[in-house]
Amino acid sequence: MSKRALFFPGQASQYVGMGRDLFDGSEEVRRLYDLASSEMKTDIARLSFEGPADELKRTRITQPAILLHSLAVLTVMKDELPPFDYAAGHSLGEYGALAVCGVLSFDDALKAVIRRAALMEEACRQQEGTMAALMGLSLSQVEEVCRIASAEGVVVPANFNSEIQVVISGAKSGVEKALVVAREKGAKRAMLLEVGGAFHSPLMEPARVGLEKYLQQLVFNKPRKPVVANVTARPVYEASEIKQLLVKQLTAPVKWAQTMSYLKEEKVTEIVEIGPGKVLTGLAKRALEPEVMVNLDKMEDIAGYVTAVK
């Protein structure tokens, strides 16, 4: 029997103008943006719709902006959201997956990501770091590259995006050395990423305490549908474990390739990506070979999809 999974994108999916039509068409969506702006003391709607792009790329801004877009799609769809079997999100996108499965309210998911983003940006200021994408090496080769390069500064695998695409993260000196080693080992591509810091690495350790303390204040419910966690690439069902994994996720790698393998084993054949861009459906195309892939980004995407599934 065909199964459907909902995906929620993470950082680097943002673009100037994202979410504007959803904002214009829904009072409930405007309320979410007002809530975020109040919490952030920043006009997040203006930055999302008008930029500038460099400001929108800042961690403190990017993460809430992307989650807002995903939550806006869900808010506009309401009861017309199709039934699904699994939900998963890439890094910050995991909060969208938890929201759609009823673990967190939309408001609390948004507040949590606002706090998470601020804590991560502060950790970036404390310790300079960066990230890089490697393509064409096996997972074991990437781990060896990181081990060798760590002599220059901490560097670890951060995002296992696919069998051939891994993002590494750490101290700038370690990551730069890793690029040299990766090319020596035959990497097809080895390039620095334009990011604010070393996400999903030990350099994010300063953010852990603050996030753990904040999450303890929020109400976490049992998920209505399985949420596949980044840290384990397996469904998680207990509220206490979900909180622990969200904290651990700050310094642990995102096991997205392993998540795709799990969903393939579970016979998932339809992917619906909810929010800006098409990064996750792009990764799923090769790994899952789904029969159906849908991106719900703009109002016209929603209208077309709702009409098609009726």
C-alpha positions as protocol buffer text, in pm:
chain_id: "A"
residue {
  index: 1
  type: MET
  ca { x: 0 y: 0 z: 0 }
}
residue {
  index: 2
  type: SER
  ca { x: 127 y: 346 z: -93 }
}
residue {
  index: 3
  type: LYS
  ca { x: 255 y: 563 z: 193 }
}
residue {
  index: 4
  type: ARG
  ca { x: 307 y: 938 z: 211 }
}
residue {
  index: 5
  type: ALA
  ca { x: 569 y: 1139 z: 403 }
}
residue {
  index: 6
  type: LEU
  ca { x: 574 y: 1511 z: 473 }
}
residue {
  index: 7
  type: PHE
  ca { x: 913 y: 1686 z: 458 }
}
residue {
  index: 8
  type: PHE
  ca { x: 1007 y: 2021 z: 610 }
}
residue {
  index: 9
  type: PRO
  ca { x: 1315 y: 2206 z: 477 }
}
residue {
  index: 10
  type: GLY
  ca { x: 1603 y: 2350 z: 674 }
}
residue {
  index: 11
  type: GLN
  ca { x: 1851 y: 2634 z: 647 }
}
residue {
  index: 12
  type: ALA
  ca { x: 1963 y: 2736 z: 295 }
}
residue {
  index: 13
  type: SER
  ca { x: 1614 y: 2688 z: 147 }
}
residue {
  index: 14
  type: GLN
  ca { x: 1522 y: 3053 z: 204 }
}
residue {
  index: 15
  type: TYR
  ca { x: 1470 y: 3310 z: -71 }
}
residue {
  index: 16
  type: VAL
  ca { x: 1361 y: 3673 z: -74 }
}
residue {
  index: 17
  type: GLY
  ca { x: 985 y: 3692 z: -129 }
}
residue {
  index: 18
  type: MET
  ca { x: 906 y: 3360 z: 39 }
}
residue {
  index: 19
  type: GLY
  ca { x: 563 y: 3337 z: 195 }
}
residue {
  index: 20
  type: ARG
  ca { x: 431 y: 3672 z: 75 }
}
residue {
  index: 21
  type: ASP
  ca { x: 123 y: 3534 z: -104 }
}
residue {
  index: 22
  type: LEU
  ca { x: 38 y: 3314 z: 196 }
}
residue {
  index: 23
  type: PHE
  ca { x: 67 y: 3616 z: 426 }
}
residue {
  index: 24
  type: ASP
  ca { x: -150 y: 3831 z: 201 }
}
residue {
  index: 25
  type: GLY
  ca { x: -419 y: 3563 z: 175 }
}
residue {
  index: 26
  type: SER
  ca { x: -463 y: 3456 z: 537 }
}
residue {
  index: 27
  type: GLU
  ca { x: -530 y: 3645 z: 858 }
}
residue {
  index: 28
  type: GLU
  ca { x: -416 y: 3341 z: 1057 }
}
residue {
  index: 29
  type: VAL
  ca { x: -83 y: 3342 z: 875 }
}
residue {
  index: 30
  type: ARG
  ca { x: -42 y: 3713 z: 948 }
}
residue {
  index: 31
  type: ARG
  ca { x: -95 y: 3636 z: 1317 }
}
residue {
  index: 32
  type: LEU
  ca { x: 195 y: 3388 z: 1309 }
}
residue {
  index: 33
  type: TYR
  ca { x: 423 y: 3648 z: 1152 }
}
residue {
  index: 34
  type: ASP
  ca { x: 312 y: 3907 z: 1408 }
}
residue {
  index: 35
  type: LEU
  ca { x: 389 y: 3662 z: 1689 }
}
residue {
  index: 36
  type: ALA
  ca { x: 735 y: 3595 z: 1549 }
}
residue {
  index: 37
  type: SER
  ca { x: 807 y: 3966 z: 1499 }
}
residue {
  index: 38
  type: SER
  ca { x: 706 y: 4036 z: 1857 }
}
residue {
  index: 39
  type: GLU
  ca { x: 925 y: 3755 z: 1994 }
}
residue {
  index: 40
  type: MET
  ca { x: 1224 y: 3854 z: 1777 }
}
residue {
  index: 41
  type: LYS
  ca { x: 1183 y: 4234 z: 1807 }
}
residue {
  index: 42
  type: THR
  ca { x: 1231 y: 4230 z: 1429 }
}
residue {
  index: 43
  type: ASP
  ca { x: 991 y: 4268 z: 1135 }
}
residue {
  index: 44
  type: ILE
  ca { x: 1034 y: 3913 z: 1005 }
}
residue {
  index: 45
  type: ALA
  ca { x: 763 y: 3961 z: 740 }
}
residue {
  index: 46
  type: ARG
  ca { x: 950 y: 4252 z: 582 }
}
residue {
  index: 47
  type: LEU
  ca { x: 1280 y: 4063 z: 584 }
}
residue {
  index: 48
  type: SER
  ca { x: 1118 y: 3752 z: 436 }
}
residue {
  index: 49
  type: PHE
  ca { x: 938 y: 3940 z: 161 }
}
residue {
  index: 50
  type: GLU
  ca { x: 1185 y: 4220 z: 81 }
}
residue {
  index: 51
  type: GLY
  ca { x: 1525 y: 4107 z: 211 }
}
residue {
  index: 52
  type: PRO
  ca { x: 1800 y: 4204 z: 175 }
}
residue {
  index: 53
  type: ALA
  ca { x: 1922 y: 3852 z: 100 }
}
residue {
  index: 54
  type: ASP
  ca { x: 2233 y: 3889 z: 318 }
}
residue {
  index: 55
  type: GLU
  ca { x: 2017 y: 3971 z: 620 }
}
residue {
  index: 56
  type: LEU
  ca { x: 1775 y: 3688 z: 545 }
}
residue {
  index: 57
  type: LYS
  ca { x: 2072 y: 3447 z: 546 }
}
residue {
  index: 58
  type: ARG
  ca { x: 2158 y: 3531 z: 908 }
}
residue {
  index: 59
  type: THR
  ca { x: 2092 y: 3234 z: 1134 }
}
residue {
  index: 60
  type: ARG
  ca { x: 1875 y: 3436 z: 1374 }
}
residue {
  index: 61
  type: ILE
  ca { x: 1651 y: 3537 z: 1082 }
}
residue {
  index: 62
  type: THR
  ca { x: 1671 y: 3240 z: 846 }
}
residue {
  index: 63
  type: GLN
  ca { x: 1549 y: 2970 z: 1080 }
}
residue {
  index: 64
  type: PRO
  ca { x: 1226 y: 3140 z: 1196 }
}
residue {
  index: 65
  type: ALA
  ca { x: 1158 y: 3264 z: 841 }
}
residue {
  index: 66
  type: ILE
  ca { x: 1174 y: 2912 z: 696 }
}
residue {
  index: 67
  type: LEU
  ca { x: 961 y: 2759 z: 971 }
}
residue {
  index: 68
  type: LEU
  ca { x: 708 y: 3043 z: 936 }
}
residue {
  index: 69
  type: HIS
  ca { x: 676 y: 2962 z: 567 }
}
residue {
  index: 70
  type: SER
  ca { x: 614 y: 2593 z: 640 }
}
residue {
  index: 71
  type: LEU
  ca { x: 361 y: 2671 z: 912 }
}
residue {
  index: 72
  type: ALA
  ca { x: 191 y: 2919 z: 680 }
}
residue {
  index: 73
  type: VAL
  ca { x: 138 y: 2644 z: 420 }
}
residue {
  index: 74
  type: LEU
  ca { x: -11 y: 2417 z: 687 }
}
residue {
  index: 75
  type: THR
  ca { x: -231 y: 2699 z: 813 }
}
residue {
  index: 76
  type: VAL
  ca { x: -367 y: 2777 z: 466 }
}
residue {
  index: 77
  type: MET
  ca { x: -433 y: 2409 z: 392 }
}
residue {
  index: 78
  type: LYS
  ca { x: -604 y: 2334 z: 726 }
}
residue {
  index: 79
  type: ASP
  ca { x: -824 y: 2026 z: 688 }
}
residue {
  index: 80
  type: GLU
  ca { x: -725 y: 1987 z: 324 }
}
residue {
  index: 81
  type: LEU
  ca { x: -380 y: 1866 z: 423 }
}
residue {
  index: 82
  type: PRO
  ca { x: -373 y: 1510 z: 287 }
}
residue {
  index: 83
  type: PRO
  ca { x: -341 y: 1215 z: 525 }
}
residue {
  index: 84
  type: PHE
  ca { x: 19 y: 1107 z: 578 }
}
residue {
  index: 85
  type: ASP
  ca { x: 213 y: 825 z: 739 }
}
residue {
  index: 86
  type: TYR
  ca { x: 541 y: 991 z: 841 }
}
residue {
  index: 87
  type: ALA
  ca { x: 688 y: 1337 z: 891 }
}
residue {
  index: 88
  type: ALA
  ca { x: 1052 y: 1446 z: 890 }
}
residue {
  index: 89
  type: GLY
  ca { x: 1237 y: 1775 z: 877 }
}
residue {
  index: 90
  type: HIS
  ca { x: 1597 y: 1867 z: 800 }
}
residue {
  index: 91
  type: SER
  ca { x: 1758 y: 2027 z: 1107 }
}
residue {
  index: 92
  type: LEU
  ca { x: 1528 y: 2320 z: 1201 }
}
residue {
  index: 93
  type: GLY
  ca { x: 1265 y: 2155 z: 978 }
}
residue {
  index: 94
  type: GLU
  ca { x: 1221 y: 1890 z: 1247 }
}
residue {
  index: 95
  type: TYR
  ca { x: 1019 y: 2148 z: 1440 }
}
residue {
  index: 96
  type: GLY
  ca { x: 777 y: 2170 z: 1147 }
}
residue {
  index: 97
  type: ALA
  ca { x: 743 y: 1792 z: 1149 }
}
residue {
  index: 98
  type: LEU
  ca { x: 671 y: 1797 z: 1522 }
}
residue {
  index: 99
  type: ALA
  ca { x: 411 y: 2071 z: 1474 }
}
residue {
  index: 100
  type: VAL
  ca { x: 222 y: 1890 z: 1197 }
}
residue {
  index: 101
  type: CYS
  ca { x: 214 y: 1577 z: 1416 }
}
residue {
  index: 102
  type: GLY
  ca { x: 73 y: 1766 z: 1715 }
}
residue {
  index: 103
  type: VAL
  ca { x: 380 y: 1733 z: 1938 }
}
residue {
  index: 104
  type: LEU
  ca { x: 416 y: 2111 z: 1959 }
}
residue {
  index: 105
  type: SER
  ca { x: 160 y: 2381 z: 1890 }
}
residue {
  index: 106
  type: PHE
  ca { x: 244 y: 2603 z: 1594 }
}
residue {
  index: 107
  type: ASP
  ca { x: 311 y: 2891 z: 1834 }
}
residue {
  index: 108
  type: ASP
  ca { x: 544 y: 2687 z: 2054 }
}
residue {
  index: 109
  type: ALA
  ca { x: 731 y: 2538 z: 1759 }
}
residue {
  index: 110
  type: LEU
  ca { x: 789 y: 2891 z: 1629 }
}
residue {
  index: 111
  type: LYS
  ca { x: 902 y: 3023 z: 1969 }
}
residue {
  index: 112
  type: ALA
  ca { x: 1138 y: 2727 z: 2012 }
}
residue {
  index: 113
  type: VAL
  ca { x: 1303 y: 2790 z: 1675 }
}
residue {
  index: 114
  type: ILE
  ca { x: 1336 y: 3161 z: 1747 }
}
residue {
  index: 115
  type: ARG
  ca { x: 1520 y: 3075 z: 2070 }
}
residue {
  index: 116
  type: ARG
  ca { x: 1723 y: 2801 z: 1899 }
}
residue {
  index: 117
  type: ALA
  ca { x: 1834 y: 3035 z: 1620 }
}
residue {
  index: 118
  type: ALA
  ca { x: 1938 y: 3308 z: 1864 }
}
residue {
  index: 119
  type: LEU
  ca { x: 2137 y: 3062 z: 2075 }
}
residue {
  index: 120
  type: MET
  ca { x: 2309 y: 2917 z: 1768 }
}
residue {
  index: 121
  type: GLU
  ca { x: 2402 y: 3261 z: 1636 }
}
residue {
  index: 122
  type: GLU
  ca { x: 2550 y: 3349 z: 1975 }
}
residue {
  index: 123
  type: ALA
  ca { x: 2750 y: 3024 z: 1971 }
}
residue {
  index: 124
  type: CYS
  ca { x: 2879 y: 3122 z: 1627 }
}
residue {
  index: 125
  type: ARG
  ca { x: 3004 y: 3453 z: 1767 }
}
residue {
  index: 126
  type: GLN
  ca { x: 3183 y: 3275 z: 2051 }
}
residue {
  index: 127
  type: GLN
  ca { x: 3371 y: 3032 z: 1826 }
}
residue {
  index: 128
  type: GLU
  ca { x: 3438 y: 3099 z: 1458 }
}
residue {
  index: 129
  type: GLY
  ca { x: 3348 y: 2804 z: 1242 }
}
residue {
  index: 130
  type: THR
  ca { x: 3222 y: 2710 z: 900 }
}
residue {
  index: 131
  type: MET
  ca { x: 3085 y: 2426 z: 691 }
}
residue {
  index: 132
  type: ALA
  ca { x: 3167 y: 2264 z: 357 }
}
residue {
  index: 133
  type: ALA
  ca { x: 2997 y: 2025 z: 116 }
}
residue {
  index: 134
  type: LEU
  ca { x: 3179 y: 1714 z: -10 }
}
residue {
  index: 135
  type: MET
  ca { x: 3052 y: 1509 z: -303 }
}
residue {
  index: 136
  type: GLY
  ca { x: 3174 y: 1184 z: -453 }
}
residue {
  index: 137
  type: LEU
  ca { x: 3325 y: 1028 z: -141 }
}
residue {
  index: 138
  type: SER
  ca { x: 3185 y: 736 z: 58 }
}
residue {
  index: 139
  type: LEU
  ca { x: 3067 y: 797 z: 413 }
}
residue {
  index: 140
  type: SER
  ca { x: 3371 y: 613 z: 547 }
}
residue {
  index: 141
  type: GLN
  ca { x: 3601 y: 829 z: 334 }
}
residue {
  index: 142
  type: VAL
  ca { x: 3437 y: 1145 z: 469 }
}
residue {
  index: 143
  type: GLU
  ca { x: 3489 y: 1024 z: 824 }
}
residue {
  index: 144
  type: GLU
  ca { x: 3856 y: 960 z: 745 }
}
residue {
  index: 145
  type: VAL
  ca { x: 3890 y: 1307 z: 591 }
}
residue {
  index: 146
  type: CYS
  ca { x: 3751 y: 1459 z: 911 }
}
residue {
  index: 147
  type: ARG
  ca { x: 3982 y: 1250 z: 1129 }
}
residue {
  index: 148
  type: ILE
  ca { x: 4291 y: 1359 z: 936 }
}
residue {
  index: 149
  type: ALA
  ca { x: 4187 y: 1726 z: 916 }
}
residue {
  index: 150
  type: SER
  ca { x: 4106 y: 1744 z: 1289 }
}
residue {
  index: 151
  type: ALA
  ca { x: 4479 y: 1784 z: 1349 }
}
residue {
  index: 152
  type: GLU
  ca { x: 4424 y: 2144 z: 1230 }
}
residue {
  index: 153
  type: GLY
  ca { x: 4103 y: 2204 z: 1423 }
}
residue {
  index: 154
  type: VAL
  ca { x: 3783 y: 2018 z: 1509 }
}
residue {
  index: 155
  type: VAL
  ca { x: 3587 y: 1903 z: 1202 }
}
residue {
  index: 156
  type: VAL
  ca { x: 3306 y: 1645 z: 1188 }
}
residue {
  index: 157
  type: PRO
  ca { x: 3038 y: 1518 z: 948 }
}
residue {
  index: 158
  type: ALA
  ca { x: 2734 y: 1741 z: 1003 }
}
residue {
  index: 159
  type: ASN
  ca { x: 2473 y: 1648 z: 742 }
}
residue {
  index: 160
  type: PHE
  ca { x: 2455 y: 1307 z: 579 }
}
residue {
  index: 161
  type: ASN
  ca { x: 2238 y: 1436 z: 294 }
}
residue {
  index: 162
  type: SER
  ca { x: 2282 y: 1141 z: 59 }
}
residue {
  index: 163
  type: GLU
  ca { x: 2518 y: 854 z: -7 }
}
residue {
  index: 164
  type: ILE
  ca { x: 2742 y: 1086 z: -207 }
}
residue {
  index: 165
  type: GLN
  ca { x: 2675 y: 1427 z: -48 }
}
residue {
  index: 166
  type: VAL
  ca { x: 2796 y: 1502 z: 302 }
}
residue {
  index: 167
  type: VAL
  ca { x: 2834 y: 1839 z: 472 }
}
residue {
  index: 168
  type: ILE
  ca { x: 3119 y: 1877 z: 722 }
}
residue {
  index: 169
  type: SER
  ca { x: 3137 y: 2132 z: 1001 }
}
residue {
  index: 170
  type: GLY
  ca { x: 3387 y: 2269 z: 1250 }
}
residue {
  index: 171
  type: ALA
  ca { x: 3669 y: 2516 z: 1307 }
}
residue {
  index: 172
  type: LYS
  ca { x: 3760 y: 2712 z: 996 }
}
residue {
  index: 173
  type: SER
  ca { x: 4116 y: 2575 z: 997 }
}
residue {
  index: 174
  type: GLY
  ca { x: 3994 y: 2217 z: 1024 }
}
residue {
  index: 175
  type: VAL
  ca { x: 3733 y: 2252 z: 750 }
}
residue {
  index: 176
  type: GLU
  ca { x: 3983 y: 2419 z: 513 }
}
residue {
  index: 177
  type: LYS
  ca { x: 4228 y: 2133 z: 571 }
}
residue {
  index: 178
  type: ALA
  ca { x: 3947 y: 1883 z: 510 }
}
residue {
  index: 179
  type: LEU
  ca { x: 3883 y: 2037 z: 168 }
}
residue {
  index: 180
  type: VAL
  ca { x: 4245 y: 1974 z: 71 }
}
residue {
  index: 181
  type: VAL
  ca { x: 4237 y: 1615 z: 198 }
}
residue {
  index: 182
  type: ALA
  ca { x: 3901 y: 1548 z: 29 }
}
residue {
  index: 183
  type: ARG
  ca { x: 4032 y: 1662 z: -308 }
}
residue {
  index: 184
  type: GLU
  ca { x: 4338 y: 1441 z: -264 }
}
residue {
  index: 185
  type: LYS
  ca { x: 4104 y: 1147 z: -206 }
}
residue {
  index: 186
  type: GLY
  ca { x: 3915 y: 1215 z: -529 }
}
residue {
  index: 187
  type: ALA
  ca { x: 3612 y: 1415 z: -418 }
}
residue {
  index: 188
  type: LYS
  ca { x: 3412 y: 1535 z: -719 }
}
residue {
  index: 189
  type: ARG
  ca { x: 3330 y: 1857 z: -534 }
}
residue {
  index: 190
  type: ALA
  ca { x: 3464 y: 2010 z: -214 }
}
residue {
  index: 191
  type: MET
  ca { x: 3342 y: 2361 z: -144 }
}
residue {
  index: 192
  type: LEU
  ca { x: 3289 y: 2597 z: 147 }
}
residue {
  index: 193
  type: LEU
  ca { x: 2928 y: 2693 z: 222 }
}
residue {
  index: 194
  type: GLU
  ca { x: 2801 y: 3042 z: 297 }
}
residue {
  index: 195
  type: VAL
  ca { x: 2681 y: 2978 z: 651 }
}
residue {
  index: 196
  type: GLY
  ca { x: 2707 y: 3164 z: 977 }
}
residue {
  index: 197
  type: GLY
  ca { x: 2895 y: 2898 z: 1171 }
}
residue {
  index: 198
  type: ALA
  ca { x: 2971 y: 2535 z: 1245 }
}
residue {
  index: 199
  type: PHE
  ca { x: 2623 y: 2390 z: 1286 }
}
residue {
  index: 200
  type: HIS
  ca { x: 2580 y: 2031 z: 1408 }
}
residue {
  index: 201
  type: SER
  ca { x: 2931 y: 2024 z: 1547 }
}
residue {
  index: 202
  type: PRO
  ca { x: 3090 y: 2050 z: 1894 }
}
residue {
  index: 203
  type: LEU
  ca { x: 3118 y: 2426 z: 1837 }
}
residue {
  index: 204
  type: MET
  ca { x: 2742 y: 2449 z: 1900 }
}
residue {
  index: 205
  type: GLU
  ca { x: 2787 y: 2317 z: 2254 }
}
residue {
  index: 206
  type: PRO
  ca { x: 2729 y: 2662 z: 2412 }
}
residue {
  index: 207
  type: ALA
  ca { x: 2373 y: 2660 z: 2272 }
}
residue {
  index: 208
  type: ARG
  ca { x: 2274 y: 2328 z: 2429 }
}
residue {
  index: 209
  type: VAL
  ca { x: 2211 y: 2442 z: 2785 }
}
residue {
  index: 210
  type: GLY
  ca { x: 1994 y: 2734 z: 2682 }
}
residue {
  index: 211
  type: LEU
  ca { x: 1785 y: 2527 z: 2442 }
}
residue {
  index: 212
  type: GLU
  ca { x: 1736 y: 2246 z: 2693 }
}
residue {
  index: 213
  type: LYS
  ca { x: 1618 y: 2492 z: 2955 }
}
residue {
  index: 214
  type: TYR
  ca { x: 1378 y: 2659 z: 2712 }
}
residue {
  index: 215
  type: LEU
  ca { x: 1227 y: 2334 z: 2583 }
}
residue {
  index: 216
  type: GLN
  ca { x: 1147 y: 2227 z: 2937 }
}
residue {
  index: 217
  type: GLN
  ca { x: 897 y: 2514 z: 2956 }
}
residue {
  index: 218
  type: LEU
  ca { x: 698 y: 2393 z: 2655 }
}
residue {
  index: 219
  type: VAL
  ca { x: 422 y: 2132 z: 2636 }
}
residue {
  index: 220
  type: PHE
  ca { x: 523 y: 1830 z: 2427 }
}
residue {
  index: 221
  type: ASN
  ca { x: 249 y: 1583 z: 2329 }
}
residue {
  index: 222
  type: LYS
  ca { x: 275 y: 1231 z: 2192 }
}
residue {
  index: 223
  type: PRO
  ca { x: 293 y: 1249 z: 1812 }
}
residue {
  index: 224
  type: ARG
  ca { x: -21 y: 1164 z: 1618 }
}
residue {
  index: 225
  type: LYS
  ca { x: 199 y: 1024 z: 1340 }
}
residue {
  index: 226
  type: PRO
  ca { x: 560 y: 902 z: 1349 }
}
residue {
  index: 227
  type: VAL
  ca { x: 825 y: 1175 z: 1336 }
}
residue {
  index: 228
  type: VAL
  ca { x: 1159 y: 1046 z: 1208 }
}
residue {
  index: 229
  type: ALA
  ca { x: 1429 y: 1213 z: 1419 }
}
residue {
  index: 230
  type: ASN
  ca { x: 1744 y: 1362 z: 1266 }
}
residue {
  index: 231
  type: VAL
  ca { x: 1972 y: 1217 z: 1533 }
}
residue {
  index: 232
  type: THR
  ca { x: 1854 y: 855 z: 1508 }
}
residue {
  index: 233
  type: ALA
  ca { x: 1687 y: 831 z: 1163 }
}
residue {
  index: 234
  type: ARG
  ca { x: 1410 y: 641 z: 1342 }
}
residue {
  index: 235
  type: PRO
  ca { x: 1063 y: 740 z: 1466 }
}
residue {
  index: 236
  type: VAL
  ca { x: 1045 y: 886 z: 1813 }
}
residue {
  index: 237
  type: TYR
  ca { x: 727 y: 866 z: 2019 }
}
residue {
  index: 238
  type: GLU
  ca { x: 790 y: 982 z: 2377 }
}
residue {
  index: 239
  type: ALA
  ca { x: 785 y: 1353 z: 2463 }
}
residue {
  index: 240
  type: SER
  ca { x: 1085 y: 1327 z: 2696 }
}
residue {
  index: 241
  type: GLU
  ca { x: 1295 y: 1158 z: 2427 }
}
residue {
  index: 242
  type: ILE
  ca { x: 1189 y: 1412 z: 2164 }
}
residue {
  index: 243
  type: LYS
  ca { x: 1316 y: 1695 z: 2387 }
}
residue {
  index: 244
  type: GLN
  ca { x: 1647 y: 1517 z: 2446 }
}
residue {
  index: 245
  type: LEU
  ca { x: 1699 y: 1455 z: 2076 }
}
residue {
  index: 246
  type: LEU
  ca { x: 1623 y: 1817 z: 1984 }
}
residue {
  index: 247
  type: VAL
  ca { x: 1897 y: 1929 z: 2223 }
}
residue {
  index: 248
  type: LYS
  ca { x: 2137 y: 1662 z: 2101 }
}
residue {
  index: 249
  type: GLN
  ca { x: 2063 y: 1761 z: 1742 }
}
residue {
  index: 250
  type: LEU
  ca { x: 2255 y: 2088 z: 1789 }
}
residue {
  index: 251
  type: THR
  ca { x: 2588 y: 1906 z: 1804 }
}
residue {
  index: 252
  type: ALA
  ca { x: 2501 y: 1576 z: 1631 }
}
residue {
  index: 253
  type: PRO
  ca { x: 2489 y: 1512 z: 1255 }
}
residue {
  index: 254
  type: VAL
  ca { x: 2163 y: 1521 z: 1062 }
}
residue {
  index: 255
  type: LYS
  ca { x: 2113 y: 1165 z: 937 }
}
residue {
  index: 256
  type: TRP
  ca { x: 1904 y: 1255 z: 633 }
}
residue {
  index: 257
  type: ALA
  ca { x: 2041 y: 982 z: 404 }
}
residue {
  index: 258
  type: GLN
  ca { x: 1965 y: 727 z: 674 }
}
residue {
  index: 259
  type: THR
  ca { x: 1616 y: 876 z: 712 }
}
residue {
  index: 260
  type: MET
  ca { x: 1560 y: 821 z: 339 }
}
residue {
  index: 261
  type: SER
  ca { x: 1674 y: 459 z: 375 }
}
residue {
  index: 262
  type: TYR
  ca { x: 1430 y: 405 z: 660 }
}
residue {
  index: 263
  type: LEU
  ca { x: 1139 y: 553 z: 468 }
}
residue {
  index: 264
  type: LYS
  ca { x: 1227 y: 342 z: 166 }
}
residue {
  index: 265
  type: GLU
  ca { x: 1215 y: 31 z: 385 }
}
residue {
  index: 266
  type: GLU
  ca { x: 874 y: 146 z: 505 }
}
residue {
  index: 267
  type: LYS
  ca { x: 746 y: 164 z: 143 }
}
residue {
  index: 268
  type: VAL
  ca { x: 699 y: 540 z: 129 }
}
residue {
  index: 269
  type: THR
  ca { x: 620 y: 628 z: -234 }
}
residue {
  index: 270
  type: GLU
  ca { x: 493 y: 988 z: -208 }
}
residue {
  index: 271
  type: ILE
  ca { x: 685 y: 1289 z: -78 }
}
residue {
  index: 272
  type: VAL
  ca { x: 527 y: 1628 z: -3 }
}
residue {
  index: 273
  type: GLU
  ca { x: 777 y: 1903 z: 81 }
}
residue {
  index: 274
  type: ILE
  ca { x: 616 y: 2184 z: 277 }
}
residue {
  index: 275
  type: GLY
  ca { x: 786 y: 2523 z: 270 }
}
residue {
  index: 276
  type: PRO
  ca { x: 1040 y: 2710 z: 59 }
}
residue {
  index: 277
  type: GLY
  ca { x: 1244 y: 2547 z: -215 }
}
residue {
  index: 278
  type: LYS
  ca { x: 1290 y: 2194 z: -345 }
}
residue {
  index: 279
  type: VAL
  ca { x: 1604 y: 2076 z: -167 }
}
residue {
  index: 280
  type: LEU
  ca { x: 1452 y: 1776 z: 7 }
}
residue {
  index: 281
  type: THR
  ca { x: 1251 y: 1647 z: -287 }
}
residue {
  index: 282
  type: GLY
  ca { x: 1572 y: 1678 z: -488 }
}
residue {
  index: 283
  type: LEU
  ca { x: 1754 y: 1455 z: -241 }
}
residue {
  index: 284
  type: ALA
  ca { x: 1461 y: 1212 z: -226 }
}
residue {
  index: 285
  type: LYS
  ca { x: 1445 y: 1170 z: -603 }
}
residue {
  index: 286
  type: ARG
  ca { x: 1760 y: 959 z: -608 }
}
residue {
  index: 287
  type: ALA
  ca { x: 1743 y: 800 z: -263 }
}
residue {
  index: 288
  type: LEU
  ca { x: 1374 y: 707 z: -249 }
}
residue {
  index: 289
  type: GLU
  ca { x: 1273 y: 701 z: -615 }
}
residue {
  index: 290
  type: PRO
  ca { x: 919 y: 803 z: -512 }
}
residue {
  index: 291
  type: GLU
  ca { x: 627 y: 770 z: -749 }
}
residue {
  index: 292
  type: VAL
  ca { x: 498 y: 1117 z: -653 }
}
residue {
  index: 293
  type: MET
  ca { x: 687 y: 1428 z: -541 }
}
residue {
  index: 294
  type: VAL
  ca { x: 509 y: 1753 z: -456 }
}
residue {
  index: 295
  type: ASN
  ca { x: 639 y: 2092 z: -341 }
}
residue {
  index: 296
  type: LEU
  ca { x: 397 y: 2314 z: -152 }
}
residue {
  index: 297
  type: ASP
  ca { x: 561 y: 2657 z: -149 }
}
residue {
  index: 298
  type: LYS
  ca { x: 320 y: 2910 z: -296 }
}
residue {
  index: 299
  type: MET
  ca { x: -56 y: 2955 z: -287 }
}
residue {
  index: 300
  type: GLU
  ca { x: -85 y: 2827 z: -645 }
}
residue {
  index: 301
  type: ASP
  ca { x: 98 y: 2506 z: -544 }
}
residue {
  index: 302
  type: ILE
  ca { x: -154 y: 2447 z: -267 }
}
residue {
  index: 303
  type: ALA
  ca { x: -454 y: 2514 z: -494 }
}
residue {
  index: 304
  type: GLY
  ca { x: -322 y: 2281 z: -762 }
}
residue {
  index: 305
  type: TYR
  ca { x: -244 y: 2001 z: -519 }
}
residue {
  index: 306
  type: VAL
  ca { x: -576 y: 2021 z: -335 }
}
residue {
  index: 307
  type: THR
  ca { x: -760 y: 2006 z: -670 }
}
residue {
  index: 308
  type: ALA
  ca { x: -551 y: 1709 z: -786 }
}
residue {
  index: 309
  type: VAL
  ca { x: -607 y: 1493 z: -478 }
}
residue {
  index: 310
  type: LYS
  ca { x: -982 y: 1554 z: -455 }
}
